[in-house]
Amino acid sequence: MSPQRPREHELETESENHFRSLVPSKWVVRKPDPDYGIDLEVEIFEPSGEATGLTFRVQLKGTDSSFSEKPWVKVDVDTVAYWRHLDSPVLLVRYDAGTERSHARWAHGIKLGTGDTQRVRFESTDELSKGSFERLRSDVVIYRQLRGGMFRRPIKLTLAVDSDATNIQDGRLRRSLRRLAQESAGLLRVAPPGEGTISITVSKWTTRIALPTSLASLTVSTTLYESLPEDVRYVVMSNDIVAGVAVLLCRINNTADAVSVARVAGDSCTLWSELELAETLADALHMCLFSLWPGSRRCRW
C-alpha cells in the first residue's frame, strides 16, 4: 500500500497557498528557518517595488471544520506570549478548507485567559481579502511607531460617550481624564475627535479602549461604574481608562511607555484586580526592572 500524505500536511499547504494568493504581488513571502511557532514572514514593498523595511510574521491554522457562527482556533497561551515579544507583529490566520476563506487577527490583540490554551474568535470584519493588505500595512507602521516609542509625545486620547450611556456624563468624565493627563508630565493628552492615537468609546454596556486601525483593543463593562457614587465614579473610570492604555502598550511590547502610563493610574483603579491586566503589567514591570534599574529587586513606582 502506497503511503498517503496526512490531511494535516495538505491543510498546511492549502492554507499557505490561499494566503499567498491574497498578498500583493510586490510583497515577498518567505518561509522562516527555523520556524519556531511561525509559518511565514512577509516583507512589505511599495507598488513601485521599493523596499519599506516593514515586515510581519504569520501563523497559519488550517481546518476542515466549518463554523456555524464565529470561526475560532485554539492556541497555546505561551505561544501567544512568545509572539508578543517578537520584534515584528504576528498575524494569526485561520483557513477554512470547506469555504476557502481565511480570517486573521493580530496576536497582540488577543485577550489571554487563565488556562494553558486560549480560544481565539474571529469577527466577520476579520475575513482576509486582497483589499485587506493596505490596512495590514497601516497596522504594521503604527505598531512599529508605538512599540518603538516613535509617536511624538504626548500620547493623544480621544473620548466619545454614546448617547445611550445615560448614566455617564461626557463632561465630567472628560474633565477627570484631563486631570490625569495633566498629572502625567506630558505623557498623555486628551485630544479633539479624530486627532487621537488611542480612542476611548463609552456606550451603555461597554467602554472600549483601542489602538489605531485593528491593532489591539480592550473592553470593560460600563455597568461596573453605575453603582458607584457620582463623586468617585468618574475618578475610578478615568483611572481604569489610563490603566487600559497601559495594557494596550504592553500588548505591543512598548513596556517603557506602559510602565510610565501605569504610574498615572491611581489606587482607585478597579482594573488592577483583573487577571489579564495584572499579569500583563507584572510582565512589563519584570522586563523593565533590570533595564531601568540594574540589580534592583523591587518595583519603583
C-alpha positions as CSV (number, residue, x, y, z in Angstrom):
1,M,0.0,0.0,0.0
2,S,1.4,3.4,-1.0
3,P,2.0,5.9,1.8
4,Q,-0.6,8.7,2.0
5,R,0.1,12.3,2.8
6,P,-1.6,13.2,6.1
7,R,-4.5,15.6,5.8
8,E,-2.8,17.9,8.3
9,H,0.0,18.4,5.8
10,E,-2.4,19.0,3.0
11,L,-4.2,21.7,5.1
12,E,-0.8,23.4,5.7
13,T,-0.2,23.6,2.0
14,E,-3.7,24.8,1.2
15,S,-3.7,27.5,3.9
16,E,-0.4,28.8,2.8
17,N,-1.4,28.8,-0.9
18,H,-4.6,30.7,-0.1
19,F,-2.7,33.3,1.9
20,R,-0.1,33.8,-0.8
21,S,-2.9,34.2,-3.4
22,L,-4.2,37.3,-1.5
23,V,-0.8,39.0,-0.8
24,P,0.1,41.9,-3.1
25,S,2.3,40.8,-5.9
26,K,5.2,43.1,-5.0
27,W,5.3,41.8,-1.4
28,V,7.7,39.0,-0.6
29,V,6.6,35.9,1.4
30,R,9.2,33.7,2.9
31,K,9.3,30.5,5.0
32,P,11.5,31.1,8.1
33,D,14.2,28.6,9.0
34,P,13.8,27.5,11.8
35,D,10.1,28.2,12.2
36,Y,9.5,28.4,15.9
37,G,5.8,29.0,16.1
38,I,5.9,30.9,12.8
39,D,4.9,29.7,9.3
40,L,5.7,32.7,7.1
41,E,7.5,36.1,7.1
42,V,6.1,38.9,4.9
43,E,8.2,41.8,3.7
44,I,6.2,44.8,2.5
45,F,7.2,46.7,-0.7
46,E,5.8,49.8,-2.4
47,P,3.8,49.3,-5.6
48,S,6.9,50.6,-7.4
49,G,9.0,47.7,-5.9
50,E,10.8,50.0,-3.4
51,A,11.6,48.3,-0.1
52,T,9.9,49.8,3.0
53,G,11.7,47.8,5.8
54,L,8.3,46.8,7.1
55,T,7.8,43.1,8.0
56,F,5.3,40.9,9.8
57,R,5.1,37.2,10.6
58,V,2.2,34.8,10.0
59,Q,0.9,31.7,11.8
60,L,-1.5,29.6,9.7
61,K,-4.2,27.4,11.2
62,G,-5.9,25.3,8.5
63,T,-9.1,23.3,9.3
64,D,-11.8,21.3,7.6
65,S,-14.3,22.3,10.3
66,S,-16.8,24.8,9.0
67,F,-18.3,27.2,11.5
68,S,-21.9,27.9,12.3
69,E,-21.4,31.3,13.8
70,K,-18.0,32.9,14.5
71,P,-14.9,31.0,13.4
72,W,-12.3,30.2,16.0
73,V,-9.0,28.5,16.6
74,K,-7.3,27.3,19.8
75,V,-3.8,28.5,20.6
76,D,-1.3,27.9,23.4
77,V,-1.1,30.9,25.8
78,D,2.7,30.5,26.0
79,T,2.9,30.7,22.2
80,V,0.9,34.0,22.1
81,A,3.1,35.4,24.8
82,Y,6.1,34.5,22.7
83,W,4.6,36.1,19.6
84,R,4.0,39.3,21.5
85,H,7.7,39.6,22.4
86,L,9.0,39.3,18.8
87,D,10.3,42.4,17.1
88,S,7.6,42.4,14.4
89,P,3.8,41.7,14.8
90,V,2.4,38.2,14.2
91,L,-0.8,37.7,12.2
92,L,-2.9,34.6,13.2
93,V,-4.7,33.3,10.2
94,R,-7.5,30.7,10.2
95,Y,-8.1,29.0,6.9
96,D,-11.4,27.1,6.3
97,A,-10.8,24.5,3.6
98,G,-14.5,23.9,3.0
99,T,-15.3,27.5,2.1
100,E,-11.8,28.5,1.0
101,R,-11.9,31.6,3.3
102,S,-9.4,33.0,5.7
103,H,-9.8,35.1,8.8
104,A,-7.0,36.9,10.6
105,R,-6.2,38.7,13.8
106,W,-3.0,40.2,15.2
107,A,-1.6,38.2,18.1
108,H,-1.1,41.2,20.3
109,G,-4.8,41.9,20.2
110,I,-5.7,38.5,21.7
111,K,-7.0,38.7,25.3
112,L,-5.4,35.9,27.3
113,G,-7.3,33.8,29.9
114,T,-6.1,31.7,32.8
115,G,-5.7,28.3,31.1
116,D,-2.9,26.8,29.1
117,T,-4.8,27.3,25.8
118,Q,-7.0,30.1,24.5
119,R,-9.9,30.0,22.1
120,V,-9.5,32.9,19.6
121,R,-12.7,34.0,17.8
122,F,-12.8,35.9,14.6
123,E,-15.4,38.5,13.5
124,S,-16.8,38.9,10.0
125,T,-14.6,42.0,9.7
126,D,-11.6,39.8,10.2
127,E,-12.0,38.0,6.9
128,L,-9.0,38.3,4.6
129,S,-9.3,39.5,1.1
130,K,-6.9,41.2,-1.4
131,G,-8.2,44.5,-0.1
132,S,-7.2,43.7,3.5
133,F,-3.5,44.2,3.0
134,E,-3.4,48.0,2.8
135,R,-5.0,48.0,6.3
136,L,-2.4,45.4,7.5
137,R,0.4,47.7,6.2
138,S,-1.0,50.6,8.2
139,D,-1.2,48.4,11.2
140,V,2.5,47.4,10.9
141,V,3.5,51.1,10.5
142,I,1.6,52.1,13.6
143,Y,2.8,49.0,15.6
144,R,6.4,50.0,14.9
145,Q,5.8,53.6,15.9
146,L,4.0,52.7,19.1
147,R,6.3,49.8,20.0
148,G,9.4,51.8,19.4
149,G,8.1,54.9,21.2
150,M,8.4,56.9,17.9
151,F,5.0,58.5,18.3
152,R,5.5,62.1,19.4
153,R,4.5,62.7,23.0
154,P,2.0,63.3,24.4
155,I,0.1,60.1,23.6
156,K,-3.2,61.5,22.5
157,L,-6.5,60.1,23.8
158,T,-9.9,60.8,22.2
159,L,-13.1,60.3,24.2
160,A,-16.6,59.6,22.8
161,V,-19.6,58.9,25.0
162,D,-22.5,57.4,23.1
163,S,-26.0,58.9,23.6
164,D,-27.2,55.5,25.1
165,A,-24.8,55.8,28.0
166,T,-27.2,57.9,30.0
167,N,-25.5,57.3,33.4
168,I,-22.2,58.6,32.2
169,Q,-21.8,62.4,31.8
170,D,-19.4,63.2,29.0
171,G,-18.2,66.5,30.6
172,R,-17.4,65.0,34.0
173,L,-15.6,62.0,32.6
174,R,-13.6,64.3,30.2
175,R,-12.6,66.6,33.0
176,S,-11.5,63.7,35.2
177,L,-9.5,62.3,32.3
178,R,-7.9,65.6,31.6
179,R,-6.8,65.9,35.2
180,L,-5.0,62.6,35.0
181,A,-3.4,63.8,31.7
182,Q,-2.2,66.9,33.4
183,E,-0.5,64.8,36.1
184,S,1.3,62.7,33.5
185,A,4.2,65.1,33.0
186,G,3.4,65.5,29.3
187,L,2.9,61.8,28.6
188,L,-0.9,61.9,27.9
189,R,-3.3,64.5,26.5
190,V,-7.0,64.4,25.8
191,A,-7.3,65.5,22.2
192,P,-10.2,66.5,19.9
193,P,-12.0,63.8,17.9
194,G,-10.0,62.5,15.0
195,E,-6.7,63.5,16.5
196,G,-6.0,60.8,19.0
197,T,-3.6,57.9,18.9
198,I,-5.8,55.9,21.3
199,S,-9.6,56.1,21.2
200,I,-12.0,55.6,24.1
201,T,-15.6,54.9,23.3
202,V,-18.2,54.6,26.1
203,S,-21.5,53.0,25.4
204,K,-24.3,51.9,27.7
205,W,-22.8,48.5,28.2
206,T,-19.1,48.7,27.4
207,T,-16.1,51.0,27.4
208,R,-13.7,50.2,24.6
209,I,-10.1,51.4,24.6
210,A,-8.4,50.9,21.2
211,L,-5.2,51.4,19.3
212,P,-5.4,52.7,15.8
213,T,-6.9,50.6,13.0
214,S,-7.2,47.0,14.2
215,L,-4.1,46.7,16.2
216,A,-5.5,45.9,19.7
217,S,-8.3,46.9,21.9
218,L,-9.6,46.3,25.5
219,T,-13.2,46.3,26.5
220,V,-14.6,46.6,30.1
221,S,-18.2,46.8,31.3
222,T,-19.5,50.3,31.7
223,T,-22.1,49.0,34.1
224,L,-19.3,48.4,36.7
225,Y,-19.3,52.1,37.4
226,E,-23.0,52.9,37.5
227,S,-23.3,51.7,41.2
228,L,-20.5,54.0,42.3
229,P,-21.3,57.4,43.9
230,E,-21.0,60.2,41.4
231,D,-18.2,61.8,43.3
232,V,-15.9,58.8,42.8
233,R,-17.4,57.3,39.6
234,Y,-15.5,59.4,37.2
235,V,-12.3,59.2,39.1
236,V,-12.4,55.4,39.1
237,M,-13.5,55.3,35.4
238,S,-10.7,57.6,34.2
239,N,-8.1,55.7,36.2
240,D,-9.3,52.5,34.6
241,I,-9.1,54.0,31.2
242,V,-5.5,55.0,31.8
243,A,-4.7,51.5,33.1
244,G,-6.3,50.1,29.9
245,V,-4.0,52.3,27.8
246,A,-1.0,50.8,29.7
247,V,-2.2,47.3,29.0
248,L,-2.5,48.0,25.2
249,L,1.0,49.4,25.2
250,C,2.2,46.2,26.9
251,R,0.5,44.1,24.3
252,I,2.6,45.7,21.6
253,N,5.7,45.3,23.8
254,N,6.2,49.0,24.4
255,T,7.0,48.3,28.0
256,A,8.7,51.6,28.9
257,D,5.7,53.7,28.0
258,A,3.3,51.1,29.5
259,V,5.0,51.4,32.9
260,S,5.0,55.2,32.7
261,V,1.3,55.3,31.9
262,A,0.5,52.8,34.6
263,R,2.1,55.1,37.1
264,V,-0.5,57.7,36.3
265,A,-3.5,55.5,37.2
266,G,-4.4,55.9,40.9
267,D,-5.1,53.5,43.7
268,S,-8.8,53.7,43.0
269,C,-8.4,51.9,39.7
270,T,-10.6,48.7,39.8
271,L,-8.8,47.0,36.9
272,W,-5.7,46.1,38.9
273,S,-7.7,43.2,40.1
274,E,-8.4,41.9,36.6
275,L,-6.1,39.0,36.0
276,E,-5.0,39.9,32.4
277,L,-4.2,43.4,33.4
278,A,-2.3,42.5,36.5
279,E,-0.3,39.8,34.7
280,T,0.4,42.0,31.7
281,L,1.7,44.8,33.7
282,A,3.6,42.5,36.0
283,D,5.3,41.0,33.0
284,A,6.1,44.5,31.7
285,L,7.5,45.6,35.0
286,H,9.6,42.5,35.3
287,M,11.1,43.1,31.9
288,C,11.7,46.8,32.7
289,L,13.3,46.4,36.1
290,F,16.7,45.2,35.1
291,S,16.9,47.6,32.1
292,L,15.9,50.7,34.0
293,W,17.4,49.8,37.4
294,P,20.1,47.1,37.1
295,G,20.3,44.9,40.1
296,S,17.0,46.1,41.5
297,R,14.7,43.5,43.1
298,R,11.7,45.8,43.7
299,C,9.5,48.0,41.6
300,R,10.0,51.8,41.9
301,W,6.6,53.4,41.2
